[in-house]
Amino acid sequence: MKKLLFTTLTMMSLSAIGQNVMSPETLWELGRVAPLGISKDGKNIVYKVTIPSIEENKSNSKTYTIPVNGGNPTEVAETKDLLKDKNISPDGKYIVYNEEVKINKVHGKDFYPELEKSDVQIYDGLDYRHWDTWNEGKFNHVLYKENVDGSVGTDIMGNEPFDSPQKPFGGDEDYIWSPGSKSIFYVSKKKAGTQYAISTNTNIYEYSLETGKTINRTEDNLGYDMAPQFSPSGNLSWLQMKRDGYEADKNDIIVDFKGIKMNLTANWDGTADSFLWSKDSDKIYFIAPVDGTKQLFEVNFPGLTRIAINVHQITNGDFDVNDIVGFSGNKIIVTRADMNHASEIFSFDLKKKSWKQISNVNTTTYDSLALSKTVRRYVTTTDGKKMLVWVILPPNFDATKKYPTLLYCQGGPQSALTQFYSFRWNFQLMAANGYIVVAPNRRGMPGHGVEWNEQISKDWGGQVMDDYLSAIDDVSKESYVDKSRLGCVGASYGGYSVFYLAGIHNNRFKTFIAHDGVFNTQSMFGTTEEVFFNNWDFGGAYWEKDNAVAQKTYTTFNPVNLVEKWSKPILIIQGGKDFRVPIGQGQEAFQAAQLRGLKSKFIYFPEENHWVLKPQNAQVWQREFFNWLKETL
C-alpha cells in the first residue's frame, strides 16, 4: 500500500536499539481482533481481523481460525459450518433474526402522500434522534421463521413502536432461544417518545411460539435488564441495574432459579460486565473493572443450598481482559490488551493460573517499536482518599531530562480508566511523541468500589476537579516533569473537564484540548437526546429553581460561567452527528474563546459522531492534535 506522507508527525528513530516508536499511521495499520467463537469441534478459535485502509478511507476484514492451543492461523471464507449458530433453535426447526420495520409516520410524505417531494420531519415526542441517527419511524423487531429456505418470518413484536435489538448498539445478543425451543427471550425498552428519552427501564420478555403471548420476566425491576443467557442446566440469567434513569448503576448478575431471582453479586462492591457460565453450571465467569484494570472474576452458583455465594478475582496484572470467548478444557479463552498492545486472543489456564498468547496479529509490529512504560502511582486526594494515577512515560525515557506533560481527562463520566488501548486517545502514541501522560482514576471511575463510582453524579465540578489537580500536582513534583509545559486534554465528560479546568487551574496549564465536551450544562440539557442521563447526573432540569442540587450544576458547575477566567490557548473539536453532546456545545466554546481574544481553533467533523471513525478523518485528528501541542506547549 502506498503510504500517506506526514509532515508534522514522523517516525522517530532510537539509535541505541534501532527501533521506531508508534506513529499515527502505524496505529491505524494495526489489525483489530474480534473473536467470533470456538469451533463446533472445539479445536479452533474463529476470529475476525479488521484493518483500516487510510488510502481507501475504509476498513477491510478477514476471518481466520487458529488452534485453541496456538499455532498458525488459517484464513477462511465462510464460518457457517465452523460455528454453532445461536439464532437457530436448539431443536433445529427455527431461526430467529431481526430487521427494521416501519411503524410510525414521521416524514411529511407519510402524512401527506401527495407531497412526496417534501423533506419535513414531524414529531410529537422526544426520542426524535438518538446518538447519531434521526428517528424515521422505523424500529428493530425480532422475527422467527422455519429454518428452511423461502420460509416467511413472524414478527413477535407485532406493531409495537419499540426496539429489539436496542438502538444504537444492540445486536443479536439481545435475543436468545429457550433451551426447549418453545420461547424466544428478548430485551426491549417498551417506552415511546418522551418516556423513552427519560428512562433506562429495559426488560427481558418471553414470547411463546405456541400461544403467541408475551410475558415480561423482569417487570419488578425499574432499571436496565440486559444480556440474557441460559446456563447449560437451563437457568435464565442476565445483567441488571436497579435504578431507572441511572445508566452507570451497579451492574449485578441475576439468576432465575425455579422462580426465585438470585442476585449473585449483591454483596460484592463492584460492577459486572460480560459473563459466561461454566460448562457444569456451577460457576459464572465475568469481567469487571478493578484498580485501573479489567480482570476475570468468578462467582459460584449455589442453587437453593446453604452454600455461601463468593465472588473471587482469578486474574491479576496490568492489562485488561476484554472478551470471554469460551472454554477449552481447563482453559478459558479471552482477549487481552494493555496500553502498549491492542487486543489479541489469549488462553488462561484456570488450574495453573498461567497465560498463553494465541493470536499474534500485531506482534511483529510491536516487536519493531520501542514501547512506553506505564507506572502505577497512588496519590492522596484532598479528602484523604487513595487515588490510582496511571503515568505513561515516553519510550527510551531518561529521568535526567524534562518532558512536557499531559493531564488526560477521561470521559463517561463513569467509565473505567484501565489498561485500555484506544485508536484515538492512544497513550502509547502520545508518549511516543515525547509527552508524559498523567491519567487519574478520579471520582466516578468503576473499579474502586460503588461509593467512589457514584460520587461524581450531581457533583461534576466538585471533588473530581480536586482529584484532577491533585494528580497533576503530585506528578509535577518529579524533576523530569517540565512544570512550565503542562497541557490538559479530554473528550466528552473529559471535554467538560477541560472547559472547567480552563477556568480554575490557576495558571498550571499552558494549553487545552477538548473534544465533544459539555460546555454549557443548560443548553446541553435542552438539546441532548438521552434525557435520563442529564436528569440523573445534573440532578434535574434547569427550570427547577427550588432544586438546589440541579441549580448548582447550572451555575457553579457550568463551564460557561468560568469563561472570563480563561487565559490559555484552547483547541475545540466537534462531531457534526454527535447528538449526545450536540454541536452547539463546541460552537459556544469556540465563539467564547474567539471573542475573548484567546488563541483557539475549531475542528469540525460533519460526518462523525461522538467518535472519529473514518481512517482519513482519524489521521487529520491526530495531526491537528499533535500540531496544536507542538505549537502551544
N, C-alpha and C positions, 0 to 999 in steps of 0.2 A: 504494500500500500504506500502510495506517495504521502509523505508526512507534511503536515502544515508547518510552516516556519514560524518560530516565535522570536520576537524581537526583544521582549522585555523579560521573558522567563526562559532561561537556558539551563541545560543540564550542567550542574557544577561537578567538576572532577575532583576527587580526593586523591591527590598524587601519592599519598603514603600507601594506599591499598589499591589504587587503580579502580575504584568504584565510583559510580554515579550516585546521585540522590534522586528522589522522586520528583517528577515534573508533572504539570497538569496533563500533558499529552500521554505520558506513561500511565498516569492514574486512570485515564479513560480508555486505555487499551487493555486493561486488566479484564479477565474473564469473571463474570458474576455467576456464581454457582447456586443453583436452585435444585434441591433434591426432590425427586418425584416419588420415590418409594423403593422398597425392596422387592425384587422379582418374585414371582409366584413360587419358584422352586427354592427360594431363599439363598441362592448362590451369588446374586449380584445386586449392586445398588444402581438404580437408574437415576440419572440427574441431567439437568439442562445447564448449558453454559451459554450465557449471553454476552456478546462483546459489542459495545457501541462502535460505530464507524463515524469518525469525525468527518471524513471526506464525504460520505454518503448522507450524513446527518440522520442516521437511523441506527437501530440495533439489529444484530443478526444472531440467531440462536442455533445451536446444535445439541443433539441429545446423545448421551453416552451411557454405557454400562461399565461397571468396574467390579471385580470380585470383592466380596464383603471383607476379605482378609487383606485386600490391597493387591496391586498388580497393574497391568497395563489397561487403559481404557479402550473401549471399542465403540466407534460411532454407530448409531442405529437410526434408521429412518422412521420406524414405527414402534410404538410402545404398547399397542393394543394387546398383543399376545404375551407381553412381558409382565405387565402389572395387573393386579386384581382391580376391577372397576367397582368402586364403592357405590356407584349410582345404579348398578344392576342389582335387583332384589336378590336376597340370599337363595331363593328358590329358582332364580334364573329366568323367571317369566316376564318381568317388567324392567323398565329403565326409567329413572327419574331424571329430570333436567329442568332448566329454567329458560325463560325467554321474556322479552319485554312486550307488554300488552298495553294498547291504548285504552284508557279508561275515561279520563276526564277531558272536557273541552277546555282549551287554553288559547289557541290561535284565533285570530279574527275570522278566518275562513271556516273554523269549526262552528262558530255561532252564525255566520252569515256566508253560506256556501257560494252565493252569487258574487262575493267579494274575494275571489280566490287569490288575487294578487296582493292583498293586504298583508302586512308583516307585523301585525299587532299581537301582543300577548296580554291576556286579561286574567287577573287573579282576584279571588275573594278571600284569600287567607295567606298566611306565611308559608314557608317552605316553597317559595316560588323559585328559589335557586338554592343549590347545595354544592358546597366545595368548589367546583369549577364548571358546573353544568346547570343550565336553566331547566326548570320543570316544564315539560311539554305535555303533561297529562299521561305519560307512559310510566308503567310500573313493572318491576321484575316480578314474575309469577312462577310458582313451582308447578310443573306438569309431570304426568307419567303416562306411559303407553306400553303396549306389549313389546317385548324385546325381539321384534321381527321387523324386517324392512317394510316400509309403507304403512305401518300402523298409525292410527290417529291418536293424538295426545288428549288427555283430560286435564283441564286446569283445575287444580284442587282449591284455588283461591277464588274461583268464580269471577264476579265483577267487582271485587274489593279494590279500593284505591290505596293498597298497601304494598310494600316491597318485601320480597324474599327471593334472592339474597338481599341483604340490606345494602343500600347505597351510602357512600360511594365505593366502599372497599370489600363488601361481602362477595363470596364466591360459593362454590358448591359445598363448602364446609358448613353452610347454613342449613343444609337439609341432609337427612340420613334415613335409611330404611330401619324398621324394627327387625329384630332377629328372625321373626317368623314370617316376614314379608307381607304382613297384614296391614301395616300402618306406615305412614311417612311422617317423620318429625321435622319440623322446620321452624326457623327463627323469623319473627316479624315484629315490627313496632306498629300495631294496628291503631294508629292515630293519624289524623289527616290535618293539613293546613297548619294553622297556628298551634294547635295542640301537639302536632308532630315536632314543631320547632322548639318547644319548651320542655320536652320530655325525653328521657333516656329509657323509658319503660318498654324494652323489648321482651317478648315472651317466647316460650317454646310451645308450639302447637302440635297436636297429634291428629292426623287425618286418617280416618278408617276407610280402606278401599271397599270394604263390604257394605257399610252403611252410608258412606259419603258424608259423614258428620265429622266436625272438627271440635276437639276439646283443648282448652288452654291448660297446659300442665304446670304452669308456673304463675297462675293468677294471683297467688298470695304475695308475690314479690313485686315491688314497685320500681326497682332499678333494672339494670341490664341482666338478661339471661341469654347466654350465647354458647357457642361451641359445643352442641350436643354430641354425645358419644356413648355408645353402649360398651359395657365391659364384655369380655369373652363369655362370661356366665349370664349375660343378658340384663344387667342393671343399667338404667339410664343415668348418665352423669352429665354435668355441664359446669360452666363458669358463671358466677353470679355476683353482681354488686347490689347492695341493698337499697340505696337511696336514689330516688328519682331526681334527675337533673344533675347528678354528680358523676361526670364521666370518668373521674380518676379515683373513684371509691375503691376500697379494698376489694380485691377480686378473690373470691373463695371457690373451692371445688365442692360441688354438691353431688350427692348420690341418692337416687330414689330407690330405696331397698324395701320391697314389699309394702309400698305405700308410705314409707317413712322417709322423709327428706333429711339426710345426714350431711352436715357441714363438716368436712374433714379438716378444714384449715381454720376453723372459727377461733381457736385459741392460739394460733400462730401469728406472730407480729410481723406479717409480711403480706405480699400480694402476688398471686399466682398468674403465670402466663399460660402458654400452651401445655397440654398434658397428654399422657398416653398410658393406658392400662398395661400392666404386666400380663403375660400370656395366661397365668394361673388365676388372674383376677384378685390376687391378694394385695397388690400394691398399685399405686399410681405414681408414675414418674412425671415431674413437671419442671418447668423453667421459671426462675424468679430472680429479680434483681437483689443483690446483697453486697453492701460495702463497695460500691463502684464497679461491680461486675455483674454478669448474669450467669447463674450456676444451675446445675441439675440438683433437684431435690426428690425425695420420695416420701410418700405418706402411706401407711398401711391402711387396709380396709378391713375392719373387724366384723362386719355384718352386725348381727344383734348380740354378739358375745360381749363379755365384760372386758375384753382386751382393750387397753388404753390406745387411743389414737396418737401416733407420734410422727411429727414432721422431722425429717432428717436431711441435712445437706450432704450430698455424696460426691461433689466435685469441688475443687478449690484451686484458685490460681488467678493471675492477672490476664484473663481472657473472658470472652463472652460465649456462652452456649446459646445458639440462636434457634435451631430447629431440632425437633426429635423426629427422626426418620423411621425407626423401627428397631427390631431386635434380631440378633444373630447369635444363637446360643447364649452364652453368658455376657455377650457384648450388646451395648446399646449404641445405635448409630445416630450421630448428631452432626450438625455443622458448628464450626467454631471460628471465631475471629478475634483479633486484638487490634490495637491502634496502629500496628505496623503491618497487618496482614488482613486482606479481605477473606470472607468466609470460604472455608474448604470443608470437605467431609472428613470426619474423624470417627473412630470407634473408641468406646470406653469400656474396659473390662470391669464388670460390676464386682467380680470376686477379687481380682488382682489390683483393682483401683489404678489401672495403667491406661495410658492413651496411645493410640496409633493413628497417624495421619493416613487417610486412604486416598483422597484425590490430591493432585499436585498441579492444578490448573495454572497457578501463578508462581509456583516455586522458583522456576528459572529466572523470572523477572526479579523477584525479591533477592535471590542469591547474587544478583548483579548490582544491588543497591546497598549503600551504607544506610543503616536504619537509625531512626531516632530512638531515644531512651525514655521510657515512661517511669516516673518516680512517684510513689505514694508519699504524701505529706499530710500530716494531721495538724490542723490549725484550731486554736481556741477562739470561739466566737465571742461577740460582745455580751452574750447572755450565758457564757460559761460552758457551752457545749463543745464537743469534739467534732470537727468537720473534716472529712476527707477532701483533699485537693489533689487532683492529678496535675503533675508538672511534666511537660513533654520537652525534652532537650534536643537541640539540633544534632544531626549526625556529626561525628568527629568533634563532639563537644569539648571545649577547652575552658576549664574553670578559671583560668587566669585572664580570660577575655571578658568583655562586656557585651551583652546581647540585648537588642530590642525585645520587648516582651508584650504579649497579648493576653488580656483577660478575656476568656471565652465565656459568653453568657448563654446557657442552654435554654432551649425553648420548652414548650409543654403547656403550662409551666410545670406540670407534674409528670415529666418523662425522665427516665433514668439516665444519668450521665455515667456510662460504663465504658468498657473497653470496645466500644463500637467502631466500625470502620465506615466512614461516610465518603461518598464520592463528590461531595461539595465541601462541607466543613471537615476537611481532612487534616487532622493534626500532624500526620506524617509529612504532608506537603508543606504545611506552614513551617514546621521545624526545618525541613529541607531548604527552605528559603531563608534560613538564618534567624528565625524567631523562636524564642521560648514561649510556650503556651501554658497558661495557668487556667485550669478548668475545675472550678469548685463544685462539689456536691452540696450546693446551698440548700436552704429550706425549700421543700417542695419536691425533693428527689426521692422516689421509691427506692427501697433497699437499705434504709436506715430506720425502719420502724414506721408504723402507721402515723404516729403523732408528728414525726418530723415531716412526713409527706404532706400532711394536711395543713401544716402551719402557714403555707403560702396563700391558701384560699382566703379572700377578703382582706389580704394584707400584702398586696403586690408591691407596694413601695415601702414596706416596713422592715422587719428583721432581715429579710432576704437581701436587701440592699447593704445592710451592715455586714452580712456574710460575704458578699462580693468584695467589699472594701477590706475586710479582714484578710481575705485570701491574698489579694494583690499586695497589701501592705506587708504581710508576713513573708511572701516570696521575695519581695523587693529588698529585704534585709540582706539577701545574698550579694556578695561582691560581684558576681557575674551578671547581675541584672542591671541594665542601664536605666536608672530611675528617671532619666530625662527623656526616655524614649518608650513610654508605655502607651499601648493602644487598647481600645475596648471594642469588641466585635460580638455580634449575635443576630439571631433570626427569631421571628415570631415573638414569644414572650421574651426571648433573648434580645430581640429588636426593641421591645418595650424597655428592657433593662438598659440598653444603650441610650435610648432617648432620656430615660430618667436619670441615669448616672451622669449624663452630659450636663445636668443642672445641679448636681450635688457633689461632684467629685473633688472639689477644692483644689483644682489645678494638678491633679495626679496624672491625668491622661493628656496626651498630645494630639490624639486623633480618634475618630469614632467611625464604625461601620455598622449600619442597621439594615437588615433585610426583612421585608414584610413584617415590620414591627408595629405594635399598637402605640400610636402617638396621642390620640385623643380618646379617652375612655368613654366620653359621652357620645361622640359620633360613631365610635366602634359599636356601642350598644345599639345604636339606631340603624346600623347597616349590615352587621354580621348575620349569618344565616342560622347557625345553631344557637338559638337564644338561650337554651338551657345552660350553656357554658357561662355566659356572662351573668345570667341570673344568679348562678351559684358563686362564681369566683368574685364578682363585683359586689355581691350582697344584695342586689336588687336593681331597680330601674332608677334613672337619674331624676325622674319626676317625683320620687318618693321622698319628699322633703323632711319627713319625720323619721326617716330611716338613717340613723347616724352612721351605720357601717357603710351603706351604699354612698352616702354623701361624701364620706372620706375618700372613697375610690374616685369620685368625680371631681374632687378638689385637691386634697393633699397629695393623693397618689396619681394625679393626672399629669403626665409629662408636658402637656400643652401649657400648664401653669408654671413651668420652670424655664421656658424658652428665654426669658430675659437674662438668665444666668448662663446660657450657652455662650461659649467663647472660643471653641476649638473647631477645626475642620471636621466636617461630617459627610460621609458618603451614604446615600439612601438608595436602596434597591427595592423594586416593587414588581410583583407579577400582576398582569392585567386580568387574569382569570382567577385570582385569589379572592374567593368570596368569604373565606374565613376571616382574613384581615384585609378588607377591601381597599381598593386603590386610593381612596381618599386619605387613608392614614399616611401613606408615603407622600402624597401630594401636599398635604397640610404641613408635614415636617419639612419638606424641601422649601416650600414657599416661606415658611417661618425663617429658616436658615438664610435664604437669599435676602429677604427683607431686613434681616438683622445684619447683613453685610459680611456673613461668615463664608469662608471658602467651603463650598459644598458642591455636590454633584448628584444628579438624579439619574439612575439607570432603570429603564422601564422595559420589561419583557412582556409584550402584549399577549402572547400566546402561552405563557407559563402560568401555573397556579401557585400554590404555596411553596413549591419547589422549583428547581430548574432541571428539566428532564431531557431536553434535546441536546445532543452532543455538542454542536457548534455554539449554542447558547451557553452551555456549561463552560466552554473554553473562553468565551467572552467574559463570563462571570469571573473566572479565575484570573484572567489578565487584568481586568479592572480592579479586582480585589488587591492584587499584589502591586499593581501600578500605584494605587492610592496609598498603600503603606509606604512604598518607596518614596513617593512624593511628599508625604506629610509626616512620616515617622523617621 
